[in-house]
């Protein structure tokens, strides 16, 4: 993984953290109280925070080898999945409130 890729991921991870937190606020209270939704939000924000630190280290080191790059991509995919699920939950509750 190159230094430029690490820099892009270091810029994307904080956006994922903000998006996950704001979409959680827009979701219906009944869904927010469910245990699985709290875990999704927690894991998404946690993995994005760890990914931010890891990507910044990658920028400072001039890139990563294959093993470390795999860990960074795994953090990226898990936090991406959490954000997508938060957005879907927010959209589902918006449709329920309109009916």
N, C-alpha and C positions, 0 to 999 in steps of 0.2 A: 504494500500500500504506500502510495507516494505521500509526500508532505502536503501537497495540494488537496488530496482527498481527505486527509486528516483535518485540514483547515475548514473544508466545506462541512464535514460532520461536526466540527466544533462550533460552527455557526448554526447548524440545524437543531442540535440537541436542546439548546435553551428555548428555541421556538416550540419544540414539542412539549417541554415542561409547562410553558405558559398556556399552550393550547389545551393540554390535559386538565390543568387547573381551572381555566375559564369554562371549558365545556362541562366540567363537573358541576359548576355553579348553575349552569343553565338547565341541568337535568332535573326532572321531577323529584321531589323529596322522597317519595315511595321507592324509587329506584336507587337513589343515593344511599338509602339506609341498608340496602341489601349487602350482604357480606361479600359476594362475588364482585360487585361493582366497586366496593371500597378497595378490594385487593387489586383489581385491574388498575384503578387510579394510582394506588400506592406503588405498584410495580412499574408502571409507566413513568411516573415522575422519578422514582429511585434509579431506574436504569438509564434514564436520560441524564440525570445528574452525574452518575458514574461514567457514562459515555462522554460527557463534556470534559471531565477531568482527564479521562483516558485519551481523548482526541487531542487535547492541548499538549499532553505529554508526547503524543505522536508528532505534533508539529515541532516541538522543541527538539525531538530526537532525529528529525529529518525523515520520518516515515517509519513504518513497521514491517517486520518480517511476516511470513504467512500465518504463523500461530497467533501472534498478537492482532493481526488484521482480522482473523476469524472472530476473536473475542469482541473487537470493536463492531464488526458487522452484526454479530449476534445481539449486542446491546442496542444497535440501531433498529433491527427488525422487531425486537420485543417492545421497545418504546413506540415504534410505529404502529404496531398492532394495538397497543393500549390506546393510542390517540384515535385510531380508526373506530375502535369500540366505544370510546367516549363520545365521538361525533354521532355515531349511529344511535346511541342511547339518547342523546340530546334531540336528534331529529324524531325519534319515535315518541318521545314525550311531547314534543311540539305538536305532533299530529293528534295525540290524545287530548291535548288541551283545546284544540280547535273544534273537536266534535262535541 
